[in-house]
Amino acid sequence: MDRTQTGRALRWARAEWGLLYATVRPPLVRRRLRAVPMTAAAVCLAAVVHVVHHQSWGYRFVEHAGAVRAEDPLWTALARTPLSLFVPALDLPVWGALAQILIVFGIAEICLGRRRTLAIAYLATLAGTLYARVGVALGPDVPLLGLPASDARVVDTGPSAAVVGLAVYVGWRYRAYVTACAVVVAMVVEVLVKENLAGKEHLAAIAAVLVVCAATAVRQWRSGVAPGVGSGVPPIQSWRRRLGPAQRRS
C-alpha cells in the first residue's frame, strides 16, 4: 500500500471512528476499568452465572431465573429477560459472551452513560424475545417472519441481541455509519446463510433500535439539532481533540 492509499485509509478511519475514539480513549487511559464499572460488573455477573449454571445445584436455579422460551407465559418470560442477557447462549463459548459484553458494553457505557446503555440493551433483548412469540404464532409458512413450532422450546439466552443493538445505536450516534451498516449487513447474511431463531432475533433487535434512532433523529430535526451526538466538531478534527461533558454524555 503506497502513501496515497495509506493517507486515504487514515482519513476514512478518522471520519468513521474519530469521534468515537476521542470519546472512549481518554477515560480508559485515565481510569481503565474504573471508567466502566457497570460493564465490569456485567462481565463478573455473566461469569458467575455461567459457573453456577454448570453446577448440579445451580442448573435448575439459573433455568428458572434466566432461561426464556417462547412457550413460557408472557409475564414469566418478561421477568426472566433481564437475567437472560447474562446467561451465555448454549451455542456460544462463555469467553465469547464475556468478550462481547466487555467490548461493546464498555464502549456504550462511556459513550451513552449507564442508564441509556441498559435501556438500549434491554430494548434490543426484549424485542428479540417478543419477536420469537410472534414468529412461532405466524408459523413457518410465513416467509421471513415465521418460525417453526419447535422454536418455542428453544432456550433463548445470551447478550448477542443487546450487543448488536448497542453496536448499531452507538455507530449511528457517533457517526460511524459504515460500521453500523456493516453490523446490519452481517446479521442479514447470518439469517440468509443459517436461518434460525437467534439470527432473526438479532434482526428484530436491530429493527427496534433503528426505530429509536429514527425517533431521535426526528426530534433533533424538529428542534434544529444536527442528527447524532450534536457536536459541531467534524469527526476528522475531533481525532485528537478532547470532548467536553456535553459531547461525552449527550
C-alpha positions, 0 to 999 in steps of 0.5 A: 500500500503506497502513501496515497492509499495509506493517507486515504485509509487514515482519513476514512478511519478518522471520519468513521471512528474519530469521534468515537475514539476521542470519546472512549480513549481518554477515560480508559487511559485515565481510569481503565476499568474504573471508567466502566464499572457497570460493564465490569460488573456485567462481565463478573455477573455473566461469569458467575452465572455461567459457573453456577449454571454448570453446577448440579445445584445451580442448573435448575436455579439459573433455568428458572431465573434466566432461561426464556422460551417462547412457550413460557407465559408472557409475564414469566418470560418478561421477568426472566429477560433481564437475567437472560442477557447474562446467561451465555447462549448454549451455542456460544463459548462463555469467553465469547459472551464475556468478550462481547459484553466487555467490548461493546458494553464498555464502549456504550457505557462511556459513550451513552452513560449507564442508564441509556446503555441498559435501556438500549440493551434491554430494548434490543433483548426484549424485542428479540424475545417478543419477536420469537412469540410472534414468529412461532404464532405466524408459523413457518409458512410465513416467509421471513417472519415465521418460525417453526413450532419447535422454536418455542422450546428453544432456550433463548439466552445470551447478550448477542441481541443487546450487543448488536443493538448497542453496536448499531445505536452507538455507530449511528450516534457517533457517526460511524455509519459504515460500521453500523451498516456493516453490523446490519449487513452481517446479521442479514447474511447470518439469517440468509446463510443459517436461518434460525431463531437467534439470527432473526432475533438479532434482526428484530433487535436491530429493527427496534433500535433503528426505530429509536434512532429514527425517533431521535433523529426526528426530534433533533430535526424538529428542534434544529439539532444536527442528527447524532451526538450534536457536536459541531466538531467534524469527526476528522478534527475531533481525532485528537481533540478532547470532548467536553461533558456535553459531547461525552454524555449527550 
